[in-house]
Amino acid sequence: MPEFGVRPDELRSTADDLADVSSRMKGVMSRLSLNLAAEGAPWGDDDSGRKFRHGDNNNGYESQRDWVEGSVDVKAQLLDQYSEGLRTGANTLEQTDDI
């Protein structure tokens, strides 16, 4: 029968990797948001511009941009939670081994 084992140092290494990915995602989103803001509105004040901005059912550029920003933020937070959970698990395993 195969053995199963968990090493706290490997859990921490994975936690570090997840935290790094989260940090990079946040950095990319921050730079993208700053660059888009610096460019200004990508639409005009005419009917075509309003349609691009708002879409048919509030599904235009602005709502899609907000959705992407929110999605990236939620995924980065999830990675942070996984990272913290792995660290907590590693600490718990070490404390249990010490008993």
PLY file of the C-alpha trace (Angstrom):
ply
format ascii 1.0
element vertex 99
property float x
property float y
property float z
element edge 98
property int vertex1
property int vertex2
end_header
0.00 0.00 0.00
1.45 3.42 -0.92
2.42 5.79 1.84
0.94 9.23 2.18
2.90 12.04 3.70
2.79 15.78 3.97
5.82 17.94 4.57
5.24 21.35 6.16
8.13 22.88 4.19
6.49 21.83 0.92
3.16 23.28 2.06
4.90 26.57 2.81
6.64 26.52 -0.56
3.31 26.09 -2.31
1.83 28.83 -0.11
4.65 31.14 -1.21
3.99 30.29 -4.87
0.27 31.04 -4.53
0.96 34.33 -2.75
3.40 35.26 -5.52
0.85 34.56 -8.25
-1.74 36.61 -6.36
0.68 39.50 -5.99
1.57 39.43 -9.68
-2.11 39.33 -10.68
-2.79 42.37 -8.51
0.21 44.16 -10.00
-0.87 43.47 -13.58
-4.41 44.64 -12.83
-3.14 47.78 -11.12
-0.86 48.67 -14.05
-3.62 47.96 -16.55
-6.09 50.15 -14.65
-3.58 52.99 -14.40
-2.73 52.77 -18.10
-6.38 52.69 -19.12
-7.15 55.68 -16.91
-4.23 57.59 -18.42
-5.55 56.93 -21.93
-8.94 58.41 -21.13
-12.31 57.32 -22.40
-12.08 55.08 -25.50
-15.39 56.37 -26.87
-16.86 59.53 -28.25
-19.95 61.51 -27.29
-21.97 60.35 -30.28
-24.45 57.46 -30.47
-21.73 54.97 -31.40
-19.64 56.07 -28.44
-22.54 55.74 -26.03
-23.37 52.30 -27.42
-19.74 51.20 -27.03
-19.63 52.54 -23.48
-22.99 51.19 -22.26
-23.92 48.43 -24.74
-27.49 47.31 -25.28
-28.30 46.13 -21.77
-25.54 47.74 -19.76
-23.14 45.18 -21.23
-20.76 47.60 -22.90
-17.15 48.50 -22.24
-17.63 49.91 -18.74
-19.54 46.93 -17.36
-17.10 44.48 -18.96
-14.12 46.39 -17.55
-15.69 46.36 -14.09
-16.41 42.63 -14.40
-12.79 41.86 -15.34
-11.42 43.99 -12.49
-13.77 42.35 -10.00
-13.00 38.85 -11.26
-9.25 39.32 -11.01
-9.62 40.77 -7.52
-11.76 37.84 -6.33
-9.35 35.27 -7.79
-6.36 36.98 -6.18
-8.16 37.01 -2.82
-8.92 33.32 -3.23
-5.24 32.57 -3.86
-4.36 34.57 -0.74
-6.84 32.50 1.28
-5.41 29.24 -0.07
-1.91 30.45 0.72
-2.85 31.31 4.29
-4.65 27.98 4.69
-1.55 26.08 3.59
0.61 28.05 6.03
-1.82 27.36 8.85
-1.86 23.69 7.91
1.94 23.54 7.91
2.09 25.16 11.36
-0.57 22.81 12.70
1.27 19.76 11.37
4.51 20.88 12.99
2.79 21.54 16.31
1.10 18.14 16.14
4.42 16.44 15.42
5.92 18.15 18.48
3.35 16.62 20.83
0 1
1 2
2 3
3 4
4 5
5 6
6 7
7 8
8 9
9 10
10 11
11 12
12 13
13 14
14 15
15 16
16 17
17 18
18 19
19 20
20 21
21 22
22 23
23 24
24 25
25 26
26 27
27 28
28 29
29 30
30 31
31 32
32 33
33 34
34 35
35 36
36 37
37 38
38 39
39 40
40 41
41 42
42 43
43 44
44 45
45 46
46 47
47 48
48 49
49 50
50 51
51 52
52 53
53 54
54 55
55 56
56 57
57 58
58 59
59 60
60 61
61 62
62 63
63 64
64 65
65 66
66 67
67 68
68 69
69 70
70 71
71 72
72 73
73 74
74 75
75 76
76 77
77 78
78 79
79 80
80 81
81 82
82 83
83 84
84 85
85 86
86 87
87 88
88 89
89 90
90 91
91 92
92 93
93 94
94 95
95 96
96 97
97 98
